[in-house]
Amino acid sequence: MPSLINPFADAGKGFAVVASEVRALAHRSSESAKNIKKLITTRLIASLVMVPVLTVITDGIAMMGGYLIAHFSLSIDTFFYWTWAFAALGPMDLVYGLLKPLVFGFIVCMVGCYAGITTSGGTVGVGHSTTHAMVTSSILILVSDYVLTSFLL
């Protein structure tokens, strides 16, 4: 579940920044196509690297939270919890758990960059583009999660 929640949080935080930076850079220089390509490429690389990293961190925090509840609320032994927690994870769980965030990171980045490139109307336009990009990426993430889950399972 954290691999599905992280992209929504990343999308909400990042769209306004990406949209305003892309729009500002596009108007600043006569070589805007080259600059936009550079800006989008760096955003794409950052998304493809950091969304899986954030997912791993979130999964670790979720496992620690599960341990705390299991240990303190349910009185489950520490060794027993960690043994069964890691026994329940298979190698394909790790592959799927890192493949989906890659796809989600790509979606968030491309939708955000597209919104930034097509933004017009000043700060009001950035606000509308941010809202539209957030809704669009949320729908695309849910649809791609369904499709990936259907094909991978």
N, CA, C and O atoms as a GROMACS GRO file, in nm:
protein
  612
    1MET      N    1   0.081  -0.120   0.000
    1MET     CA    2   0.000   0.000   0.000
    1MET      C    3   0.085   0.127   0.000
    1MET      O    4   0.047   0.224  -0.066
    2PRO      N    5   0.199   0.132   0.070
    2PRO     CA    6   0.279   0.254   0.064
    2PRO      C    7   0.323   0.289  -0.078
    2PRO      O    8   0.340   0.407  -0.110
    3SER      N    9   0.341   0.187  -0.163
    3SER     CA   10   0.384   0.218  -0.300
    3SER      C   11   0.273   0.288  -0.377
    3SER      O   12   0.300   0.350  -0.480
    4LEU      N   13   0.150   0.280  -0.331
    4LEU     CA   14   0.040   0.350  -0.396
    4LEU      C   15   0.015   0.486  -0.334
    4LEU      O   16  -0.033   0.577  -0.401
    5ILE      N   17   0.047   0.503  -0.205
    5ILE     CA   18   0.024   0.630  -0.136
    5ILE      C   19   0.135   0.730  -0.166
    5ILE      O   20   0.106   0.849  -0.182
    6ASN      N   21   0.259   0.686  -0.174
    6ASN     CA   22   0.372   0.777  -0.197
    6ASN      C   23   0.357   0.863  -0.321
    6ASN      O   24   0.381   0.984  -0.312
    7PRO      N   25   0.318   0.808  -0.436
    7PRO     CA   26   0.308   0.895  -0.554
    7PRO      C   27   0.207   1.008  -0.539
    7PRO      O   28   0.227   1.117  -0.593
    8PHE      N   29   0.097   0.982  -0.465
    8PHE     CA   30   0.001   1.088  -0.443
    8PHE      C   31   0.062   1.201  -0.361
    8PHE      O   32   0.041   1.319  -0.391
    9ALA      N   33   0.138   1.165  -0.258
    9ALA     CA   34   0.205   1.268  -0.177
    9ALA      C   35   0.310   1.340  -0.259
    9ALA      O   36   0.321   1.462  -0.251
   10ASP      N   37   0.388   1.266  -0.337
   10ASP     CA   38   0.490   1.328  -0.421
   10ASP      C   39   0.427   1.421  -0.524
   10ASP      O   40   0.478   1.530  -0.551
   11ALA      N   41   0.316   1.377  -0.581
   11ALA     CA   42   0.250   1.458  -0.683
   11ALA      C   43   0.200   1.589  -0.624
   11ALA      O   44   0.216   1.695  -0.684
   12GLY      N   45   0.139   1.581  -0.508
   12GLY     CA   46   0.084   1.702  -0.447
   12GLY      C   47   0.191   1.804  -0.414
   12GLY      O   48   0.169   1.924  -0.428
   13LYS      N   49   0.306   1.758  -0.369
   13LYS     CA   50   0.414   1.850  -0.332
   13LYS      C   51   0.488   1.905  -0.453
   13LYS      O   52   0.533   2.019  -0.451
   14GLY      N   53   0.499   1.825  -0.557
   14GLY     CA   54   0.589   1.862  -0.664
   14GLY      C   55   0.531   1.936  -0.782
   14GLY      O   56   0.605   2.002  -0.854
   15PHE      N   57   0.400   1.926  -0.804
   15PHE     CA   58   0.344   1.983  -0.926
   15PHE      C   59   0.360   2.134  -0.935
   15PHE      O   60   0.395   2.186  -1.041
   16ALA      N   61   0.334   2.204  -0.827
   16ALA     CA   62   0.342   2.350  -0.832
   16ALA      C   63   0.484   2.395  -0.862
   16ALA      O   64   0.505   2.488  -0.940
   17VAL      N   65   0.582   2.329  -0.802
   17VAL     CA   66   0.722   2.366  -0.824
   17VAL      C   67   0.762   2.337  -0.968
   17VAL      O   68   0.823   2.422  -1.034
   18VAL      N   69   0.730   2.218  -1.016
   18VAL     CA   70   0.768   2.182  -1.153
   18VAL      C   71   0.698   2.274  -1.252
   18VAL      O   72   0.762   2.322  -1.346
   19ALA      N   73   0.570   2.298  -1.234
   19ALA     CA   74   0.496   2.381  -1.328
   19ALA      C   75   0.554   2.522  -1.333
   19ALA      O   76   0.573   2.576  -1.442
   20SER      N   77   0.582   2.581  -1.219
   20SER     CA   78   0.633   2.718  -1.220
   20SER      C   79   0.775   2.725  -1.274
   20SER      O   80   0.808   2.820  -1.345
   21GLU      N   81   0.860   2.627  -1.243
   21GLU     CA   82   0.997   2.628  -1.294
   21GLU      C   83   1.001   2.607  -1.445
   21GLU      O   84   1.075   2.676  -1.515
   22VAL      N   85   0.923   2.514  -1.494
   22VAL     CA   86   0.921   2.488  -1.638
   22VAL      C   87   0.868   2.610  -1.713
   22VAL      O   88   0.924   2.648  -1.816
   23ARG      N   89   0.762   2.670  -1.663
   23ARG     CA   90   0.704   2.786  -1.729
   23ARG      C   91   0.802   2.904  -1.726
   23ARG      O   92   0.817   2.972  -1.827
   24ALA      N   93   0.867   2.928  -1.613
   24ALA     CA   94   0.963   3.038  -1.603
   24ALA      C   95   1.082   3.016  -1.696
   24ALA      O   96   1.128   3.110  -1.761
   25LEU      N   97   1.131   2.894  -1.702
   25LEU     CA   98   1.246   2.866  -1.787
   25LEU      C   99   1.210   2.875  -1.935
   25LEU      O  100   1.292   2.917  -2.016
   26ALA      N  101   1.089   2.838  -1.969
   26ALA     CA  102   1.048   2.844  -2.109
   26ALA      C  103   1.042   2.987  -2.160
   26ALA      O  104   1.070   3.012  -2.277
   27HIS      N  105   1.006   3.082  -2.074
   27HIS     CA  106   0.996   3.221  -2.115
   27HIS      C  107   1.128   3.296  -2.104
   27HIS      O  108   1.142   3.404  -2.162
   28ARG      N  109   1.223   3.243  -2.032
   28ARG     CA  110   1.345   3.316  -2.002
   28ARG      C  111   1.446   3.318  -2.117
   28ARG      O  112   1.518   3.416  -2.133
   29SER      N  113   1.452   3.214  -2.196
   29SER     CA  114   1.561   3.202  -2.291
   29SER      C  115   1.510   3.172  -2.431
   29SER      O  116   1.403   3.115  -2.450
   30SER      N  117   1.590   3.212  -2.529
   30SER     CA  118   1.557   3.180  -2.668
   30SER      C  119   1.584   3.033  -2.698
   30SER      O  120   1.529   2.978  -2.793
   31GLU      N  121   1.668   2.970  -2.617
   31GLU     CA  122   1.695   2.827  -2.633
   31GLU      C  123   1.603   2.747  -2.541
   31GLU      O  124   1.647   2.653  -2.475
   32SER      N  125   1.477   2.784  -2.538
   32SER     CA  126   1.386   2.724  -2.441
   32SER      C  127   1.366   2.574  -2.464
   32SER      O  128   1.350   2.500  -2.367
   33ALA      N  129   1.368   2.528  -2.588
   33ALA     CA  130   1.349   2.384  -2.612
   33ALA      C  131   1.461   2.304  -2.548
   33ALA      O  132   1.437   2.199  -2.488
   34LYS      N  133   1.584   2.354  -2.561
   34LYS     CA  134   1.698   2.284  -2.501
   34LYS      C  135   1.688   2.288  -2.349
   34LYS      O  136   1.715   2.189  -2.282
   35ASN      N  137   1.651   2.403  -2.295
   35ASN     CA  138   1.639   2.417  -2.150
   35ASN      C  139   1.524   2.333  -2.095
   35ASN      O  140   1.536   2.274  -1.988
   36ILE      N  141   1.413   2.329  -2.166
   36ILE     CA  142   1.300   2.249  -2.121
   36ILE      C  143   1.338   2.101  -2.122
   36ILE      O  144   1.304   2.028  -2.028
   37LYS      N  145   1.406   2.057  -2.226
   37LYS     CA  146   1.451   1.918  -2.232
   37LYS      C  147   1.541   1.886  -2.113
   37LYS      O  148   1.529   1.780  -2.051
   38LYS      N  149   1.632   1.978  -2.083
   38LYS     CA  150   1.723   1.958  -1.969
   38LYS      C  151   1.646   1.954  -1.838
   38LYS      O  152   1.673   1.869  -1.753
   39LEU      N  153   1.550   2.044  -1.821
   39LEU     CA  154   1.473   2.049  -1.698
   39LEU      C  155   1.387   1.923  -1.681
   39LEU      O  156   1.380   1.867  -1.572
   40ILE      N  157   1.324   1.879  -1.788
   40ILE     CA  158   1.238   1.760  -1.780
   40ILE      C  159   1.322   1.635  -1.757
   40ILE      O  160   1.282   1.547  -1.680
   41THR      N  161   1.437   1.626  -1.823
   41THR     CA  162   1.522   1.508  -1.806
   41THR      C  163   1.569   1.496  -1.662
   41THR      O  164   1.568   1.386  -1.605
   42THR      N  165   1.610   1.606  -1.602
   42THR     CA  166   1.655   1.599  -1.462
   42THR      C  167   1.540   1.563  -1.369
   42THR      O  168   1.559   1.489  -1.273
   43ARG      N  169   1.421   1.616  -1.396
   43ARG     CA  170   1.304   1.581  -1.314
   43ARG      C  171   1.269   1.434  -1.329
   43ARG      O  172   1.234   1.367  -1.232
   44LEU      N  173   1.279   1.383  -1.452
   44LEU     CA  174   1.247   1.242  -1.476
   44LEU      C  175   1.345   1.150  -1.404
   44LEU      O  176   1.305   1.054  -1.340
   45ILE      N  177   1.473   1.180  -1.415
   45ILE     CA  178   1.574   1.098  -1.346
   45ILE      C  179   1.552   1.102  -1.195
   45ILE      O  180   1.558   0.999  -1.128
   46ALA      N  181   1.527   1.221  -1.143
   46ALA     CA  182   1.503   1.234  -0.998
   46ALA      C  183   1.380   1.154  -0.956
   46ALA      O  184   1.382   1.087  -0.852
   47SER      N  185   1.273   1.159  -1.034
   47SER     CA  186   1.152   1.084  -1.000
   47SER      C  187   1.176   0.933  -1.007
   47SER      O  188   1.131   0.859  -0.919
   48LEU      N  189   1.245   0.889  -1.112
   48LEU     CA  190   1.268   0.745  -1.128
   48LEU      C  191   1.362   0.690  -1.020
   48LEU      O  192   1.358   0.570  -0.990
   49VAL      N  193   1.444   0.774  -0.964
   49VAL     CA  194   1.534   0.728  -0.857
   49VAL      C  195   1.467   0.742  -0.721
   49VAL      O  196   1.469   0.649  -0.640
   50MET      N  197   1.407   0.857  -0.695
   50MET     CA  198   1.362   0.886  -0.559
   50MET      C  199   1.228   0.824  -0.521
   50MET      O  200   1.208   0.793  -0.403
   51VAL      N  201   1.137   0.806  -0.613
   51VAL     CA  202   1.009   0.746  -0.575
   51VAL      C  203   1.030   0.602  -0.525
   51VAL      O  204   0.971   0.568  -0.422
   52PRO      N  205   1.110   0.518  -0.591
   52PRO     CA  206   1.137   0.386  -0.531
   52PRO      C  207   1.211   0.394  -0.398
   52PRO      O  208   1.185   0.315  -0.307
   53VAL      N  209   1.303   0.489  -0.385
   53VAL     CA  210   1.375   0.505  -0.258
   53VAL      C  211   1.278   0.543  -0.147
   53VAL      O  212   1.283   0.488  -0.037
   54LEU      N  213   1.189   0.638  -0.175
   54LEU     CA  214   1.089   0.677  -0.076
   54LEU      C  215   0.994   0.562  -0.044
   54LEU      O  216   0.947   0.550   0.069
   55THR      N  217   0.967   0.478  -0.141
   55THR     CA  218   0.881   0.362  -0.117
   55THR      C  219   0.949   0.263  -0.023
   55THR      O  220   0.884   0.208   0.066
   56VAL      N  221   1.078   0.240  -0.043
   56VAL     CA  222   1.152   0.149   0.045
   56VAL      C  223   1.153   0.204   0.188
   56VAL      O  224   1.134   0.130   0.284
   57ILE      N  225   1.175   0.333   0.201
   57ILE     CA  226   1.175   0.395   0.334
   57ILE      C  227   1.037   0.383   0.398
   57ILE      O  228   1.026   0.350   0.516
   58THR      N  229   0.933   0.409   0.321
   58THR     CA  230   0.796   0.399   0.373
   58THR      C  231   0.762   0.256   0.411
   58THR      O  232   0.696   0.233   0.512
   59ASP      N  233   0.805   0.159   0.330
   59ASP     CA  234   0.782   0.018   0.364
   59ASP      C  235   0.852  -0.019   0.495
   59ASP      O  236   0.796  -0.092   0.577
   60GLY      N  237   0.974   0.031   0.513
   60GLY     CA  238   1.046   0.005   0.638
   60GLY      C  239   0.975   0.065   0.758
   60GLY      O  240   0.965   0.002   0.863
   61ILE      N  241   0.926   0.187   0.743
   61ILE     CA  242   0.852   0.250   0.852
   61ILE      C  243   0.723   0.174   0.880
   61ILE      O  244   0.685   0.159   0.996
   62ALA      N  245   0.657   0.125   0.776
   62ALA     CA  246   0.534   0.047   0.795
   62ALA      C  247   0.563  -0.084   0.868
   62ALA      O  248   0.485  -0.126   0.954
   63MET      N  249   0.675  -0.148   0.834
   63MET     CA  250   0.710  -0.272   0.904
   63MET      C  251   0.743  -0.244   1.052
   63MET      O  252   0.708  -0.323   1.139
   64MET      N  253   0.810  -0.133   1.077
   64MET     CA  254   0.839  -0.097   1.217
   64MET      C  255   0.710  -0.066   1.292
   64MET      O  256   0.695  -0.104   1.408
   65GLY      N  257   0.616   0.002   1.227
   65GLY     CA  258   0.487   0.029   1.290
   65GLY      C  259   0.410  -0.099   1.318
   65GLY      O  260   0.348  -0.113   1.424
   66GLY      N  261   0.416  -0.193   1.223
   66GLY     CA  262   0.353  -0.323   1.246
   66GLY      C  263   0.416  -0.396   1.363
   66GLY      O  264   0.348  -0.460   1.443
   67TYR      N  265   0.550  -0.385   1.372
   67TYR     CA  266   0.619  -0.449   1.484
   67TYR      C  267   0.577  -0.387   1.617
   67TYR      O  268   0.549  -0.459   1.713
   68LEU      N  269   0.571  -0.255   1.624
   68LEU     CA  270   0.535  -0.189   1.748
   68LEU      C  271   0.395  -0.228   1.793
   68LEU      O  272   0.372  -0.253   1.911
   69ILE      N  273   0.302  -0.235   1.700
   69ILE     CA  274   0.166  -0.276   1.736
   69ILE      C  275   0.163  -0.423   1.775
   69ILE      O  276   0.100  -0.460   1.875
   70ALA      N  277   0.233  -0.508   1.698
   70ALA     CA  278   0.235  -0.650   1.729
   70ALA      C  279   0.299  -0.675   1.866
   70ALA      O  280   0.251  -0.759   1.943
   71HIS      N  281   0.405  -0.604   1.896
   71HIS     CA  282   0.478  -0.628   2.020
   71HIS      C  283   0.406  -0.570   2.142
   71HIS      O  284   0.386  -0.639   2.242
   72PHE      N  285   0.366  -0.443   2.132
   72PHE     CA  286   0.311  -0.377   2.251
   72PHE      C  287   0.161  -0.396   2.268
   72PHE      O  288   0.113  -0.402   2.381
   73SER      N  289   0.086  -0.405   2.161
   73SER     CA  290  -0.058  -0.422   2.174
   73SER      C  291  -0.101  -0.568   2.175
   73SER      O  292  -0.194  -0.606   2.246
   74LEU      N  293  -0.032  -0.650   2.095
   74LEU     CA  294  -0.072  -0.790   2.082
   74LEU      C  295   0.020  -0.886   2.154
   74LEU      O  296  -0.005  -1.007   2.157
   75SER      N  297   0.127  -0.834   2.214
   75SER     CA  298   0.225  -0.914   2.289
   75SER      C  299   0.286  -1.027   2.205
   75SER      O  300   0.304  -1.138   2.254
   76ILE      N  301   0.316  -0.998   2.082
   76ILE     CA  302   0.383  -1.095   1.995
   76ILE      C  303   0.533  -1.079   2.012
   76ILE      O  304   0.585  -0.968   2.015
   77ASP      N  305   0.602  -1.191   2.023
   77ASP     CA  306   0.746  -1.191   2.045
   77ASP      C  307   0.819  -1.126   1.926
   77ASP      O  308   0.778  -1.142   1.811
   78THR      N  309   0.927  -1.055   1.956
   78THR     CA  310   1.004  -0.985   1.854
   78THR      C  311   1.058  -1.081   1.749
   78THR      O  312   1.042  -1.057   1.629
   79PHE      N  313   1.120  -1.188   1.792
   79PHE     CA  314   1.176  -1.286   1.699
   79PHE      C  315   1.068  -1.345   1.610
   79PHE      O  316   1.087  -1.360   1.489
   80PHE      N  317   0.955  -1.379   1.670
   80PHE     CA  318   0.844  -1.438   1.595
   80PHE      C  319   0.793  -1.341   1.489
   80PHE      O  320   0.769  -1.381   1.375
   81TYR      N  321   0.776  -1.212   1.524
   81TYR     CA  322   0.725  -1.113   1.428
   81TYR      C  323   0.818  -1.099   1.309
   81TYR      O  324   0.775  -1.109   1.195
   82TRP      N  325   0.948  -1.075   1.337
   82TRP     CA  326   1.042  -1.049   1.227
   82TRP      C  327   1.065  -1.174   1.142
   82TRP      O  328   1.085  -1.164   1.021
   83THR      N  329   1.064  -1.291   1.204
   83THR     CA  330   1.080  -1.414   1.129
   83THR      C  331   0.966  -1.432   1.029
   83THR      O  332   0.989  -1.461   0.912
   84TRP      N  333   0.845  -1.414   1.077
   84TRP     CA  334   0.730  -1.432   0.989
   84TRP      C  335   0.713  -1.317   0.891
   84TRP      O  336   0.664  -1.337   0.781
   85ALA      N  337   0.752  -1.198   0.929
   85ALA     CA  338   0.742  -1.083   0.838
   85ALA      C  339   0.833  -1.103   0.717
   85ALA      O  340   0.791  -1.079   0.604
   86PHE      N  341   0.956  -1.147   0.741
   86PHE     CA  342   1.048  -1.167   0.629
   86PHE      C  343   1.020  -1.297   0.554
   86PHE      O  344   1.049  -1.308   0.435
   87ALA      N  345   0.962  -1.396   0.623
   87ALA     CA  346   0.925  -1.519   0.554
   87ALA      C  347   0.808  -1.496   0.458
   87ALA      O  348   0.795  -1.565   0.358
   88ALA      N  349   0.724  -1.397   0.489
   88ALA     CA  350   0.609  -1.368   0.404
   88ALA      C  351   0.650  -1.295   0.276
   88ALA      O  352   0.574  -1.293   0.179
   89LEU      N  353   0.768  -1.235   0.275
   89LEU     CA  354   0.816  -1.162   0.157
   89LEU      C  355   0.887  -1.257   0.062
   89LEU      O  356   0.981  -1.326   0.100
   90GLY      N  357   0.842  -1.258  -0.060
   90GLY     CA  358   0.909  -1.336  -0.163
   90GLY      C  359   0.989  -1.245  -0.254
   90GLY      O  360   0.971  -1.123  -0.250
   91PRO      N  361   1.077  -1.302  -0.336
   91PRO     CA  362   1.157  -1.218  -0.425
   91PRO      C  363   1.072  -1.138  -0.524
   91PRO      O  364   1.106  -1.026  -0.559
   92MET      N  365   0.962  -1.196  -0.569
   92MET     CA  366   0.877  -1.125  -0.664
   92MET      C  367   0.803  -1.009  -0.596
   92MET      O  368   0.768  -0.911  -0.662
   93ASP      N  369   0.778  -1.020  -0.466
   93ASP     CA  370   0.717  -0.908  -0.394
   93ASP      C  371   0.809  -0.786  -0.399
   93ASP      O  372   0.763  -0.673  -0.414
   94LEU      N  373   0.937  -0.810  -0.386
   94LEU     CA  374   1.034  -0.700  -0.392
   94LEU      C  375   1.042  -0.642  -0.532
   94LEU      O  376   1.052  -0.520  -0.548
   95VAL      N  377   1.038  -0.728  -0.634
   95VAL     CA  378   1.041  -0.679  -0.772
   95VAL      C  379   0.918  -0.596  -0.802
   95VAL      O  380   0.929  -0.485  -0.855
   96TYR      N  381   0.800  -0.648  -0.768
   96TYR     CA  382   0.676  -0.574  -0.793
   96TYR      C  383   0.672  -0.446  -0.709
   96TYR      O  384   0.623  -0.343  -0.754
   97GLY      N  385   0.723  -0.455  -0.588
   97GLY     CA  386   0.723  -0.340  -0.499
   97GLY      C  387   0.814  -0.228  -0.546
   97GLY      O  388   0.798  -0.114  -0.503
   98LEU      N  389   0.908  -0.258  -0.634
   98LEU     CA  390   0.994  -0.153  -0.690
   98LEU      C  391   0.958  -0.119  -0.833
   98LEU      O  392   0.994  -0.012  -0.882
   99LEU      N  393   0.887  -0.208  -0.903
   99LEU     CA  394   0.845  -0.179  -1.040
   99LEU      C  395   0.732  -0.077  -1.043
   99LEU      O  396   0.733   0.017  -1.122
  100LYS      N  397   0.635  -0.096  -0.957
  100LYS     CA  398   0.523  -0.003  -0.954
  100LYS      C  399   0.565   0.140  -0.921
  100LYS      O  400   0.521   0.231  -0.990
  101PRO      N  401   0.649   0.163  -0.822
  101PRO     CA  402   0.692   0.301  -0.796
  101PRO      C  403   0.767   0.364  -0.914
  101PRO      O  404   0.760   0.485  -0.934
  102LEU      N  405   0.839   0.283  -0.991
  102LEU     CA  406   0.903   0.337  -1.111
  102LEU      C  407   0.799   0.390  -1.208
  102LEU      O  408   0.813   0.500  -1.262
  103VAL      N  409   0.694   0.311  -1.230
  103VAL     CA  410   0.587   0.353  -1.321
  103VAL      C  411   0.516   0.476  -1.265
  103VAL      O  412   0.487   0.571  -1.338
  104PHE      N  413   0.487   0.474  -1.134
  104PHE     CA  414   0.418   0.586  -1.073
  104PHE      C  415   0.504   0.713  -1.078
  104PHE      O  416   0.452   0.822  -1.102
  105GLY      N  417   0.633   0.700  -1.055
  105GLY     CA  418   0.722   0.814  -1.063
  105GLY      C  419   0.726   0.873  -1.202
  105GLY      O  420   0.729   0.995  -1.219
  106PHE      N  421   0.727   0.786  -1.302
  106PHE     CA  422   0.724   0.832  -1.442
  106PHE      C  423   0.595   0.909  -1.470
  106PHE      O  424   0.599   1.016  -1.530
  107ILE      N  425   0.483   0.855  -1.425
  107ILE     CA  426   0.354   0.921  -1.448
  107ILE      C  427   0.351   1.058  -1.381
  107ILE      O  428   0.313   1.157  -1.443
  108VAL      N  429   0.389   1.062  -1.254
  108VAL     CA  430   0.387   1.189  -1.180
  108VAL      C  431   0.475   1.292  -1.248
  108VAL      O  432   0.436   1.408  -1.262
  109CYS      N  433   0.594   1.252  -1.289
  109CYS     CA  434   0.687   1.345  -1.351
  109CYS      C  435   0.636   1.394  -1.486
  109CYS      O  436   0.638   1.514  -1.512
  110MET      N  437   0.591   1.304  -1.570
  110MET     CA  438   0.548   1.345  -1.704
  110MET      C  439   0.422   1.432  -1.699
  110MET      O  440   0.411   1.529  -1.774
  111VAL      N  441   0.328   1.398  -1.614
  111VAL     CA  442   0.207   1.479  -1.603
  111VAL      C  443   0.242   1.617  -1.546
  111VAL      O  444   0.192   1.719  -1.594
  112GLY      N  445   0.329   1.620  -1.446
  112GLY     CA  446   0.369   1.749  -1.388
  112GLY      C  447   0.445   1.836  -1.487
  112GLY      O  448   0.421   1.956  -1.495
  113CYS      N  449   0.534   1.776  -1.562
  113CYS     CA  450   0.610   1.853  -1.661
  113CYS      C  451   0.520   1.901  -1.775
  113CYS      O  452   0.535   2.014  -1.822
  114TYR      N  453   0.429   1.817  -1.818
  114TYR     CA  454   0.336   1.859  -1.922
  114TYR      C  455   0.250   1.976  -1.874
  114TYR      O  456   0.227   2.072  -1.948
  115ALA      N  457   0.204   1.967  -1.750
  115ALA     CA  458   0.124   2.077  -1.694
  115ALA      C  459   0.208   2.204  -1.687
  115ALA      O  460   0.157   2.313  -1.714
  116GLY      N  461   0.335   2.191  -1.653
  116GLY     CA  462   0.422   2.308  -1.646
  116GLY      C  463   0.446   2.370  -1.782
  116GLY      O  464   0.448   2.492  -1.795
  117ILE      N  465   0.463   2.287  -1.882
  117ILE     CA  466   0.489   2.339  -2.017
  117ILE      C  467   0.366   2.409  -2.074
  117ILE      O  468   0.379   2.511  -2.142
  118THR      N  469   0.249   2.356  -2.048
  118THR     CA  470   0.127   2.411  -2.106
  118THR      C  471   0.061   2.517  -2.019
  118THR      O  472  -0.047   2.566  -2.054
  119THR      N  473   0.120   2.553  -1.907
  119THR     CA  474   0.062   2.652  -1.818
  119THR      C  475   0.064   2.791  -1.881
  119THR      O  476   0.163   2.832  -1.942
  120SER      N  477  -0.045   2.861  -1.865
  120SER     CA  478  -0.051   3.001  -1.905
  120SER      C  479  -0.142   3.073  -1.807
  120SER      O  480  -0.222   3.011  -1.738
  121GLY      N  481  -0.130   3.204  -1.803
  121GLY     CA  482  -0.219   3.281  -1.716
  121GLY      C  483  -0.160   3.318  -1.582
  121GLY      O  484  -0.236   3.348  -1.489
  122GLY      N  485  -0.029   3.316  -1.569
  122GLY     CA  486   0.034   3.360  -1.444
  122GLY      C  487   0.010   3.266  -1.328
  122GLY      O  488   0.000   3.145  -1.345
  123THR      N  489   0.001   3.324  -1.209
  123THR     CA  490  -0.012   3.241  -1.088
  123THR      C  491  -0.145   3.169  -1.083
  123THR      O  492  -0.153   3.058  -1.031
  124VAL      N  493  -0.249   3.228  -1.137
  124VAL     CA  494  -0.379   3.161  -1.142
  124VAL      C  495  -0.370   3.039  -1.234
  124VAL      O  496  -0.425   2.934  -1.204
  125GLY      N  497  -0.300   3.054  -1.346
  125GLY     CA  498  -0.282   2.943  -1.439
  125GLY      C  499  -0.202   2.829  -1.379
  125GLY      O  500  -0.231   2.712  -1.402
  126VAL      N  501  -0.098   2.866  -1.300
  126VAL     CA  502  -0.019   2.762  -1.232
  126VAL      C  503  -0.106   2.686  -1.132
  126VAL      O  504  -0.095   2.564  -1.120
  127GLY      N  505  -0.193   2.758  -1.062
  127GLY     CA  506  -0.283   2.692  -0.968
  127GLY      C  507  -0.378   2.596  -1.037
  127GLY      O  508  -0.399   2.483  -0.990
  128HIS      N  509  -0.436   2.640  -1.148
  128HIS     CA  510  -0.527   2.552  -1.224
  128HIS      C  511  -0.451   2.433  -1.282
  128HIS      O  512  -0.501   2.320  -1.280
  129SER      N  513  -0.332   2.457  -1.335
  129SER     CA  514  -0.252   2.347  -1.391
  129SER      C  515  -0.213   2.247  -1.284
  129SER      O  516  -0.213   2.126  -1.308
  130THR      N  517  -0.179   2.296  -1.166
  130THR     CA  518  -0.142   2.207  -1.056
  130THR      C  519  -0.259   2.119  -1.016
  130THR      O  520  -0.243   1.998  -0.999
  131THR      N  521  -0.377   2.179  -1.002
  131THR     CA  522  -0.495   2.101  -0.966
  131THR      C  523  -0.528   1.998  -1.074
  131THR      O  524  -0.557   1.883  -1.043
  132HIS      N  525  -0.524   2.041  -1.199
  132HIS     CA  526  -0.553   1.950  -1.310
  132HIS      C  527  -0.451   1.836  -1.316
  132HIS      O  528  -0.487   1.720  -1.338
  133ALA      N  529  -0.323   1.869  -1.297
  133ALA     CA  530  -0.218   1.767  -1.301
  133ALA      C  531  -0.234   1.668  -1.185
  133ALA      O  532  -0.212   1.549  -1.202
  134MET      N  533  -0.271   1.717  -1.069
  134MET     CA  534  -0.289   1.629  -0.953
  134MET      C  535  -0.403   1.531  -0.978
  134MET      O  536  -0.389   1.412  -0.950
  135VAL      N  537  -0.514   1.579  -1.030
  135VAL     CA  538  -0.628   1.492  -1.058
  135VAL      C  539  -0.592   1.392  -1.168
  135VAL      O  540  -0.621   1.273  -1.157
  136THR      N  541  -0.528   1.441  -1.274
  136THR     CA  542  -0.491   1.354  -1.386
  136THR      C  543  -0.395   1.245  -1.341
  136THR      O  544  -0.413   1.128  -1.374
  137SER      N  545  -0.292   1.283  -1.267
  137SER     CA  546  -0.195   1.182  -1.224
  137SER      C  547  -0.257   1.084  -1.125
  137SER      O  548  -0.221   0.966  -1.126
  138SER      N  549  -0.348   1.130  -1.040
  138SER     CA  550  -0.413   1.039  -0.946
  138SER      C  551  -0.493   0.933  -1.020
  138SER      O  552  -0.488   0.815  -0.986
  139ILE      N  553  -0.566   0.975  -1.121
  139ILE     CA  554  -0.644   0.880  -1.201
  139ILE      C  555  -0.551   0.785  -1.276
  139ILE      O  556  -0.574   0.664  -1.279
  140LEU      N  557  -0.445   0.839  -1.337
  140LEU     CA  558  -0.351   0.754  -1.411
  140LEU      C  559  -0.278   0.656  -1.319
  140LEU      O  560  -0.252   0.543  -1.359
  141ILE      N  561  -0.247   0.698  -1.198
  141ILE     CA  562  -0.181   0.608  -1.103
  141ILE      C  563  -0.275   0.495  -1.064
  141ILE      O  564  -0.233   0.379  -1.059
  142LEU      N  565  -0.401   0.526  -1.037
  142LEU     CA  566  -0.496   0.421  -1.001
  142LEU      C  567  -0.518   0.324  -1.116
  142LEU      O  568  -0.524   0.203  -1.096
  143VAL      N  569  -0.531   0.376  -1.237
  143VAL     CA  570  -0.552   0.290  -1.354
  143VAL      C  571  -0.427   0.204  -1.379
  143VAL      O  572  -0.438   0.084  -1.404
  144SER      N  573  -0.309   0.266  -1.373
  144SER     CA  574  -0.187   0.189  -1.397
  144SER      C  575  -0.164   0.086  -1.286
  144SER      O  576  -0.110  -0.021  -1.312
  145ASP      N  577  -0.204   0.118  -1.163
  145ASP     CA  578  -0.193   0.019  -1.055
  145ASP      C  579  -0.282  -0.100  -1.084
  145ASP      O  580  -0.241  -0.215  -1.064
  146TYR      N  581  -0.403  -0.075  -1.131
  146TYR     CA  582  -0.494  -0.184  -1.166
  146TYR      C  583  -0.435  -0.269  -1.279
  146TYR      O  584  -0.435  -0.392  -1.272
  147VAL      N  585  -0.385  -0.203  -1.384
  147VAL     CA  586  -0.331  -0.275  -1.499
  147VAL      C  587  -0.207  -0.355  -1.460
  147VAL      O  588  -0.194  -0.472  -1.495
  148LEU      N  589  -0.115  -0.291  -1.386
  148LEU     CA  590   0.006  -0.362  -1.343
  148LEU      C  591  -0.026  -0.480  -1.252
  148LEU      O  592   0.034  -0.587  -1.264
  149THR      N  593  -0.121  -0.461  -1.162
  149THR     CA  594  -0.159  -0.570  -1.072
  149THR      C  595  -0.222  -0.683  -1.151
  149THR      O  596  -0.198  -0.801  -1.122
  150SER      N  597  -0.303  -0.650  -1.251
  150SER     CA  598  -0.367  -0.753  -1.334
  150SER      C  599  -0.263  -0.835  -1.410
  150SER      O  600  -0.274  -0.957  -1.419
  151PHE      N  601  -0.163  -0.767  -1.466
  151PHE     CA  602  -0.062  -0.838  -1.544
  151PHE      C  603   0.041  -0.909  -1.458
  151PHE      O  604   0.088  -1.016  -1.496
  152LEU      N  605   0.077  -0.852  -1.344
  152LEU     CA  606   0.184  -0.909  -1.262
  152LEU      C  607   0.136  -1.023  -1.173
  152LEU      O  608   0.215  -1.109  -1.136
  153LEU      N  609   0.009  -1.024  -1.140
  153LEU     CA  610  -0.040  -1.132  -1.053
  153LEU      C  611  -0.107  -1.231  -1.138
  153LEU      O  612  -0.157  -1.331  -1.088
   0.00000   0.00000   0.00000
